[in-house]
Amino acid sequence: MKEPNIAKKFIERVSQITDYSISIINREGMVIASSDETKTGQYNEKAIELISGEQFLMEIQGTGEEEGRCIVVIGTDHRVGAIEIMGDPVKNRNVALLIKTMSETMFGYEKLVEELRKRDIRRDSFFGFLTQDEERDFIKMHEIAEFLAYDESLIRVPILCSLHNKDPKEMPDAQKVLMIMRKGPGYGFQDLTNVVDSHHVLIFKTVQVDLNSLRGCEEQIMEYLKPVCDLMDRSGFHYNFYAGTFQKDFRRYIYAYRHCKWMENHLESPEKVELFDRHAIDYFRWLWPKDELKSVFDVLEPEIRKKFKKQYIELIRSLMRTNYNLAEAAKVLGVHRNTLVYRYNRVKELTGLDPLSSAADRGILEMLYCYLI
């Protein structure tokens, strides 16, 4: 018996149906709850004698100075405490046995609460390994995964929900979002979910991946998120979902999570759902060493900055996202096609490069873009 609060609630409920003076004693012999509050915290020598012995019930007849009582052990295979009922022990025996059964049910609940608490602590620790720790204890990580029955052989994709404040004075309800995400279609025991902080909820969603058709993974993600987004919208949340790369090794989950964070930190005007494979090229360009790019474009950058740096960045970004289709790029920018062609020609005049007709020129312009952003 480790939870005095649960024991106290039990005593309160029993006291509503009986006038008997009842005390609950833990396995160390201390009274942790009693209908007679003066006994709480006292050491009960007879109870510890019974708990440490082989009998399960002790009847003590009253004397002129001492009231009789009946003490019964809580637990069968594993003795966890005892219950003491004051009064005639013979008359109270059946009552004591009934309360014993009730208390063992309570202890089962207490044990369940404790196990759930342990599970929550270990799940939080496991997610710490997956999202935060640089120097990770992989042995400990796999021990926790085994305790939680997480199957590493399954392929999972991290999906990070980023919550935005509707009101600066109010914090978003991340726990409610966690419940919504757990209601998504196909959510199962092997989908790993947790609240990262007050503005982020993370799920490592299991997916079936056909290595000959990677788009199938994208379809599964969207199929899972669509009803989740509908419910989020109806609940009034402001949010974005970022889906990273699929992984099969717990040690590499942290990298997939970082892909989600990179999208959150670098995408301008993101859609409600963003998939990493749509931005992978931008990510790898972002990884290029700035010092190396500076050594190539340092002379050209001041000229561009002076004239139209912002337009240049917007132009090249829109062209990259539309596979250099001028009409589609104009739609992305929200300008007339002729306006986009004019801006494109200015880039050609300034740089002498024509990415529409030369793959090499395209590569150089995209490297310049990475240097400028």
ROFI-64512 format. One record per residue (C-alpha): residue number from 1; residue in one letter; x, y, z. Coordinates in steps of 0.1 Angstrom, whole numbers. Example, Ala and Ser with C-alpha at 12.3 -4.5 7.8 and 13.67 -1.06 7.14 Angstrom:
- dolum|kolkol|X|Y|Z
- 1|A|123|-45|78
- 2|S|137|-11|71
END
This chain:
- dolum|kolkol|X|Y|Z
- 1|M|0|0|0
- 2|K|18|31|-12
- 3|E|-10|56|-18
- 4|P|-24|71|14
- 5|N|-48|93|-6
- 6|I|-64|62|-22
- 7|A|-65|45|12
- 8|K|-81|76|27
- 9|K|-108|77|0
- 10|F|-115|40|6
- 11|I|-120|47|44
- 12|E|-143|76|36
- 13|R|-165|54|14
- 14|V|-166|25|38
- 15|S|-175|49|66
- 16|Q|-206|59|47
- 17|I|-220|23|50
- 18|T|-207|12|84
- 19|D|-200|27|119
- 20|Y|-171|4|125
- 21|S|-137|20|133
- 22|I|-115|8|105
- 23|S|-78|14|99
- 24|I|-55|5|69
- 25|I|-19|-4|77
- 26|N|9|-6|52
- 27|R|34|-35|51
- 28|E|58|-15|73
- 29|G|31|-15|101
- 30|M|22|22|98
- 31|V|-15|33|98
- 32|I|-19|52|65
- 33|A|-56|59|68
- 34|S|-82|54|96
- 35|S|-118|64|104
- 36|D|-102|74|137
- 37|E|-78|101|125
- 38|T|-59|100|158
- 39|K|-45|66|147
- 40|T|-31|78|113
- 41|G|7|77|114
- 42|Q|8|53|143
- 43|Y|28|20|144
- 44|N|5|-11|147
- 45|E|26|-39|163
- 46|K|0|-66|159
- 47|A|-6|-58|123
- 48|I|31|-61|114
- 49|E|32|-94|134
- 50|L|4|-107|112
- 51|I|18|-94|79
- 52|S|52|-109|85
- 53|G|37|-142|97
- 54|E|18|-170|80
- 55|Q|-18|-164|93
- 56|F|-41|-142|73
- 57|L|-65|-132|102
- 58|M|-59|-123|138
- 59|E|-87|-120|164
- 60|I|-79|-102|196
- 61|Q|-104|-104|224
- 62|G|-111|-72|243
- 63|T|-101|-66|280
- 64|G|-112|-41|305
- 65|E|-87|-16|292
- 66|E|-84|-26|256
- 67|E|-111|-29|230
- 68|G|-112|-61|209
- 69|R|-103|-61|173
- 70|C|-99|-82|142
- 71|I|-70|-78|118
- 72|V|-69|-93|84
- 73|V|-41|-94|58
- 74|I|-45|-76|25
- 75|G|-31|-97|-4
- 76|T|-28|-134|-8
- 77|D|4|-143|-27
- 78|H|20|-110|-18
- 79|R|11|-94|15
- 80|V|9|-56|11
- 81|G|-7|-46|44
- 82|A|-36|-52|67
- 83|I|-70|-39|78
- 84|E|-80|-35|115
- 85|I|-116|-34|126
- 86|M|-123|-25|162
- 87|G|-150|-43|182
- 88|D|-160|-79|189
- 89|P|-136|-99|166
- 90|V|-160|-128|163
- 91|K|-189|-106|152
- 92|N|-167|-86|130
- 93|R|-150|-114|111
- 94|N|-173|-115|81
- 95|V|-172|-77|79
- 96|A|-134|-78|80
- 97|L|-133|-104|52
- 98|L|-157|-83|31
- 99|I|-136|-52|36
- 100|K|-104|-73|28
- 101|T|-119|-82|-6
- 102|M|-129|-45|-12
- 103|S|-94|-33|-2
- 104|E|-77|-58|-25
- 105|T|-97|-45|-54
- 106|M|-86|-10|-43
- 107|F|-50|-22|-41
- 108|G|-53|-37|-76
- 109|Y|-64|-2|-88
- 110|E|-35|14|-70
- 111|K|-11|-10|-86
- 112|L|-25|-3|-120
- 113|V|-21|35|-114
- 114|E|15|29|-104
- 115|E|22|8|-135
- 116|L|6|35|-157
- 117|R|27|61|-141
- 118|K|58|41|-147
- 119|R|48|36|-183
- 120|D|42|73|-188
- 121|I|76|81|-172
- 122|R|94|56|-195
- 123|R|75|68|-226
- 124|D|86|104|-218
- 125|S|122|91|-214
- 126|F|120|72|-247
- 127|F|107|102|-266
- 128|G|136|122|-251
- 129|F|160|97|-267
- 130|L|141|101|-300
- 131|T|140|139|-301
- 132|Q|165|155|-277
- 133|D|195|136|-267
- 134|E|227|141|-287
- 135|E|247|115|-267
- 136|R|222|87|-263
- 137|D|225|55|-243
- 138|F|212|31|-270
- 139|I|212|1|-247
- 140|K|189|20|-223
- 141|M|168|32|-252
- 142|H|162|-3|-264
- 143|E|155|-16|-228
- 144|I|127|10|-225
- 145|A|114|1|-260
- 146|E|112|-35|-249
- 147|F|94|-26|-217
- 148|L|69|-6|-237
- 149|A|66|-34|-263
- 150|Y|75|-11|-292
- 151|D|84|-32|-323
- 152|E|115|-17|-340
- 153|S|110|-38|-371
- 154|L|80|-17|-381
- 155|I|85|13|-404
- 156|R|74|46|-389
- 157|V|71|82|-401
- 158|P|73|111|-376
- 159|I|44|136|-379
- 160|L|49|167|-359
- 161|C|19|189|-350
- 162|S|29|225|-345
- 163|L|2|245|-326
- 164|H|-2|283|-328
- 165|N|-18|305|-302
- 166|K|-53|317|-311
- 167|D|-49|342|-282
- 168|P|-15|352|-269
- 169|K|-28|350|-234
- 170|E|-39|313|-238
- 171|M|-18|282|-242
- 172|P|-30|256|-268
- 173|D|-44|224|-254
- 174|A|-17|199|-265
- 175|Q|-33|171|-245
- 176|K|-66|175|-264
- 177|V|-46|174|-297
- 178|L|-29|142|-286
- 179|M|-64|126|-280
- 180|I|-75|138|-315
- 181|M|-44|123|-331
- 182|R|-50|90|-314
- 183|K|-85|90|-329
- 184|G|-71|91|-364
- 185|P|-80|62|-388
- 186|G|-56|33|-385
- 187|Y|-41|45|-352
- 188|G|-28|15|-333
- 189|F|-8|3|-303
- 190|Q|25|5|-323
- 191|D|19|42|-332
- 192|L|41|61|-308
- 193|T|26|94|-296
- 194|N|35|119|-270
- 195|V|33|156|-261
- 196|V|67|172|-268
- 197|D|58|206|-252
- 198|S|28|230|-249
- 199|H|30|237|-287
- 200|H|40|204|-302
- 201|V|26|169|-303
- 202|L|45|141|-321
- 203|I|35|108|-335
- 204|F|57|82|-351
- 205|K|31|66|-374
- 206|T|34|31|-387
- 207|V|32|28|-424
- 208|Q|34|1|-450
- 209|V|62|10|-474
- 210|D|66|-4|-509
- 211|L|102|5|-518
- 212|N|91|4|-555
- 213|S|65|31|-549
- 214|L|74|56|-522
- 215|R|43|77|-530
- 216|G|23|50|-512
- 217|C|37|62|-479
- 218|E|25|98|-487
- 219|E|-10|85|-494
- 220|Q|-11|67|-461
- 221|I|0|99|-443
- 222|M|-27|120|-460
- 223|E|-53|93|-454
- 224|Y|-45|94|-417
- 225|L|-43|132|-413
- 226|K|-74|142|-433
- 227|P|-100|133|-406
- 228|V|-75|145|-379
- 229|C|-73|179|-396
- 230|D|-111|180|-400
- 231|L|-116|174|-362
- 232|M|-88|200|-354
- 233|D|-105|225|-376
- 234|R|-139|219|-359
- 235|S|-122|223|-325
- 236|G|-108|257|-335
- 237|F|-71|248|-335
- 238|H|-45|267|-355
- 239|Y|-18|243|-366
- 240|N|5|228|-392
- 241|F|16|191|-396
- 242|Y|51|183|-407
- 243|A|58|147|-418
- 244|G|94|136|-419
- 245|T|113|107|-434
- 246|F|103|71|-427
- 247|Q|127|50|-405
- 248|K|132|15|-392
- 249|D|159|20|-367
- 250|F|152|37|-333
- 251|R|187|52|-334
- 252|R|178|72|-366
- 253|Y|144|84|-355
- 254|I|160|116|-342
- 255|Y|171|125|-377
- 256|A|136|120|-391
- 257|Y|123|142|-363
- 258|R|148|169|-372
- 259|H|135|169|-407
- 260|C|101|179|-393
- 261|K|117|206|-372
- 262|W|136|219|-402
- 263|M|104|223|-422
- 264|E|87|241|-392
- 265|N|116|265|-389
- 266|H|123|272|-426
- 267|L|91|269|-447
- 268|E|74|302|-455
- 269|S|36|302|-455
- 270|P|34|264|-451
- 271|E|4|244|-460
- 272|K|-16|227|-432
- 273|V|2|194|-441
- 274|E|38|195|-453
- 275|L|57|164|-464
- 276|F|95|163|-463
- 277|D|100|147|-497
- 278|R|85|178|-513
- 279|H|112|199|-497
- 280|A|141|175|-496
- 281|I|161|194|-523
- 282|D|157|226|-504
- 283|Y|169|208|-472
- 284|F|201|194|-489
- 285|R|208|228|-504
- 286|W|204|243|-470
- 287|L|231|219|-458
- 288|W|257|233|-482
- 289|P|285|251|-463
- 290|K|279|288|-464
- 291|D|316|296|-465
- 292|E|320|276|-497
- 293|L|290|294|-513
- 294|K|304|327|-502
- 295|S|337|320|-519
- 296|V|318|316|-552
- 297|F|292|343|-550
- 298|D|307|370|-527
- 299|V|314|394|-556
- 300|L|279|390|-572
- 301|E|259|392|-540
- 302|P|262|430|-535
- 303|E|250|437|-570
- 304|I|219|415|-565
- 305|R|212|429|-531
- 306|K|214|464|-545
- 307|K|189|457|-573
- 308|F|164|430|-566
- 309|K|175|404|-540
- 310|K|140|398|-526
- 311|Q|125|393|-561
- 312|Y|154|371|-571
- 313|I|148|348|-541
- 314|E|110|346|-548
- 315|L|116|340|-585
- 316|I|140|311|-581
- 317|R|121|295|-553
- 318|S|89|295|-574
- 319|L|107|281|-604
- 320|M|123|253|-583
- 321|R|89|244|-569
- 322|T|72|242|-603
- 323|N|100|224|-622
- 324|Y|108|257|-640
- 325|N|73|260|-655
- 326|L|69|298|-660
- 327|A|31|297|-661
- 328|E|29|277|-628
- 329|A|56|298|-612
- 330|A|36|329|-620
- 331|K|6|314|-602
- 332|V|27|306|-572
- 333|L|38|342|-570
- 334|G|4|356|-577
- 335|V|16|377|-607
- 336|H|9|378|-644
- 337|R|30|355|-666
- 338|N|45|385|-684
- 339|T|56|400|-651
- 340|L|74|368|-642
- 341|V|91|366|-677
- 342|Y|103|402|-672
- 343|R|118|393|-638
- 344|Y|134|362|-653
- 345|N|150|382|-681
- 346|R|165|406|-655
- 347|V|181|376|-639
- 348|K|195|365|-672
- 349|E|209|400|-679
- 350|L|225|403|-645
- 351|T|240|368|-643
- 352|G|244|357|-679
- 353|L|227|325|-669
- 354|D|197|308|-686
- 355|P|183|280|-664
- 356|L|155|271|-688
- 357|S|180|261|-715
- 358|S|210|249|-695
- 359|A|210|224|-666
- 360|A|244|237|-655
- 361|D|231|273|-654
- 362|R|201|260|-634
- 363|G|225|244|-608
- 364|I|245|276|-604
- 365|L|214|298|-600
- 366|E|200|274|-573
- 367|M|233|275|-554
- 368|L|232|313|-556
- 369|Y|197|311|-542
- 370|C|209|290|-513
- 371|Y|236|316|-506
- 372|L|212|345|-505
- 373|I|185|330|-483
END
